[in-house]
Amino acid sequence: MERSNGSRLRRVAALAPLLLVTAGCGPSGRSGAAGAEAAVRGVLEAQRLDWNRGDLDGFMEGYWKSDSLAFYSGENVSRGWEATRARYMKRYKSEGHEMGTLEFDLREVAVNAPDRATVHGAWRLSLEEGSPHGTFTLQLRRFAEGWKIVEDRTVSAAQ
């Protein structure tokens, strides 16, 4: 019987990391994939709110502050957080440009692993001179400071 208990204890010890991972215990306070999905949605909602307040630096908090961040838009590729921020600054914060009102339609939020997620959605920007819109695919990773976008592939629809 002692041998059986030892074997059972080793099995439980081997499964403990898996149980902790599947339990989630993430920053959202919810567990598992549902908690991760809520946290990812929260990142994008915070970005939307920051954008609509004209707070580009707040909006950029949703992105991984790394030279490895990748942002694809049409034929353009920005690599790194600073380059991505500079692109947004030039396009939306320079003289004569407006940020407008941003809307997201999150069509699919897939938690691929405890620290990885993919989001497919659509965006619409309401500006005085029109409403550009399109779709996006985001890759997110969970870091100690929370979920961050590590890759953004945004496509503008033809107007």
C-alpha positions in Angstrom: 0.0 0.0 0.0 2.8 2.4 0.7 4.2 1.8 -2.8 0.7 2.6 -4.2 0.5 5.9 -2.3 4.0 6.9 -3.4 3.1 6.2 -7.0 -0.1 8.2 -6.7 1.8 11.0 -5.1 4.3 11.1 -8.0 1.4 11.1 -10.5 -0.3 14.0 -8.7 3.1 15.9 -8.5 3.6 15.3 -12.3 0.1 16.7 -13.1 0.3 19.7 -10.7 1.8 22.1 -13.3 -0.8 21.1 -15.9 -3.6 21.6 -13.3 -2.2 25.1 -12.5 -2.0 26.0 -16.2 -5.5 24.9 -17.0 -6.9 26.6 -13.9 -5.6 29.8 -15.4 -5.4 31.9 -12.3 -4.7 34.9 -14.5 -4.9 38.6 -13.8 -8.6 38.7 -14.8 -9.6 36.8 -11.6 -11.4 34.2 -13.8 -9.9 30.8 -14.6 -8.9 29.0 -17.7 -9.7 30.0 -21.2 -12.7 32.1 -20.2 -10.5 34.2 -18.0 -7.9 34.6 -20.7 -10.5 35.5 -23.3 -11.9 38.1 -21.0 -8.5 39.6 -20.3 -7.7 39.7 -24.1 -11.0 41.4 -24.8 -10.2 43.8 -21.9 -6.9 44.8 -23.6 -8.7 45.7 -26.8 -11.5 47.6 -25.0 -8.9 49.6 -23.1 -7.3 50.4 -26.5 -10.6 51.5 -28.0 -11.3 53.8 -25.0 -7.8 55.3 -25.0 -8.0 55.9 -28.8 -11.4 57.6 -28.5 -10.0 59.9 -25.7 -7.2 60.8 -28.1 -4.6 59.1 -25.8 -2.2 57.4 -28.3 0.2 56.5 -25.5 -2.5 54.7 -23.6 -3.6 53.0 -26.8 0.0 51.8 -27.3 0.0 50.1 -23.9 -1.8 47.2 -25.6 1.2 46.5 -27.7 4.4 44.6 -26.6 7.0 47.2 -26.0 9.7 45.3 -27.9 11.8 45.6 -31.1 10.2 42.2 -32.0 6.6 43.6 -32.3 5.4 43.3 -35.9 2.7 45.5 -37.4 1.5 44.7 -41.0 -0.7 47.1 -42.8 -1.2 46.6 -46.5 2.3 46.5 -48.1 3.9 48.3 -45.1 5.6 46.5 -42.2 6.6 48.2 -39.0 9.0 46.4 -36.7 9.2 47.3 -33.1 7.1 49.3 -30.6 8.8 52.6 -31.4 8.3 52.3 -35.1 4.6 51.3 -34.6 4.1 54.3 -32.4 5.8 56.6 -34.9 3.5 55.3 -37.6 0.4 56.1 -35.6 1.8 59.5 -34.6 2.4 60.4 -38.2 -0.9 59.2 -39.4 -3.2 60.3 -36.6 -1.5 62.9 -34.4 0.4 65.1 -36.8 -0.9 68.6 -37.8 -4.2 68.5 -39.6 -5.0 64.8 -38.7 -7.6 63.6 -36.4 -7.8 60.3 -34.4 -11.6 60.0 -34.8 -13.8 57.4 -33.1 -12.7 53.8 -33.2 -15.0 50.8 -33.1 -14.0 47.1 -32.9 -16.1 44.0 -33.8 -14.3 41.1 -32.2 -15.4 38.2 -34.3 -13.3 35.5 -32.7 -11.0 35.4 -29.7 -9.2 32.1 -29.6 -7.0 31.2 -26.6 -4.5 28.9 -28.2 -2.4 28.2 -25.1 -2.3 29.6 -21.5 -0.1 32.4 -22.8 -1.1 32.8 -26.4 -4.3 34.1 -28.2 -5.5 35.0 -31.6 -8.1 37.6 -32.3 -9.9 38.1 -35.6 -12.1 41.1 -36.0 -13.1 44.2 -37.9 -12.4 47.9 -37.2 -14.1 51.1 -38.2 -12.8 54.6 -37.7 -15.3 57.5 -37.9 -13.5 60.6 -39.1 -14.8 64.0 -40.4 -13.8 63.0 -43.9 -15.1 59.5 -43.9 -15.1 56.1 -42.2 -12.1 53.9 -43.1 -12.6 50.3 -42.0 -11.3 46.9 -42.5 -10.3 43.7 -40.7 -7.4 42.6 -38.4 -5.8 39.5 -37.0 -3.9 39.9 -33.8 -1.5 37.6 -32.0 -1.2 38.2 -28.3 1.0 36.8 -25.6 0.6 36.9 -21.9 3.5 38.4 -20.1 4.0 39.2 -16.4 2.4 42.6 -16.9 -0.6 41.1 -18.8 -1.7 40.3 -22.4 0.1 42.3 -25.1 -0.3 42.3 -28.9 2.9 40.9 -30.4 1.7 40.9 -34.1 -0.9 43.0 -35.8 -2.1 42.3 -39.3 -4.5 45.0 -40.3 -6.2 45.3 -43.7 -8.1 48.4 -44.9 -11.2 47.8 -47.0 -11.4 49.5 -50.4 -13.5 52.7 -50.1 
